[in-house]
Amino acid sequence: MPYASGVGGYYQGLVRNRPGVRHKFMHTRRLWIAFLLCAAVSCSIHLRAQEKADAATIRALETKWTESYRQHSIDILSSLLADDFTITVEDGNVYSKAGYISHTADSKVHVQIAELSDLKVRFHGDIAIVTGSYHEKGESAGKGYEYHDRLTDLWVKSAGKWQVVSSHYSVPFKP
């Protein structure tokens, strides 16, 4: 009987009439397959664990950002924002890092409540996308205000450090 061409045909011809060799070949092949499956599962478990740890870090950084904004902690806020940070706020105005820090430092603004909820974190490599809800209440120039917003924040991990590069806040549409 002619042997099939290709590698499979070669091995079939090599082991066809030698049962001990065939058994050893099949056993080695199964061990390699089992090893590769275990390695794949192990990598998958490790990646999921790392993603959970990174998600917890991002949530903690979101909370730290919110508290530093509420308390006018400019140094902390500045360390969380990338140099090219931009934010779009509820009225559609866009601010750079310097503009946002200037707004945060404004002594005429007194934030009484600043809270996050319903945060969801998704990853694409070293990029984290956060969506959620934000509630803020306070006084600005002696007048009360209150926001109930939806937010989207974009964090980037560079040199082992997470920083927010973009943020967007909007008021949900109510018909």
Secondary structure by P-SEA (a helix, b strand, c coil): ccccccaaaaaaaaccccaaaaaaaaaaaaaaaaaaaaaaaaaaaaaaaaaaaaaaaaaaaaaaaaaaaaacaaaaaaaacccbbbbbccccccccaaaaaaaaaccccccccccccbbbbbbcccbbbbbbbbbbbbbcccbbbbbbccbbbbbbbcccbbbbcbbbbbccccc
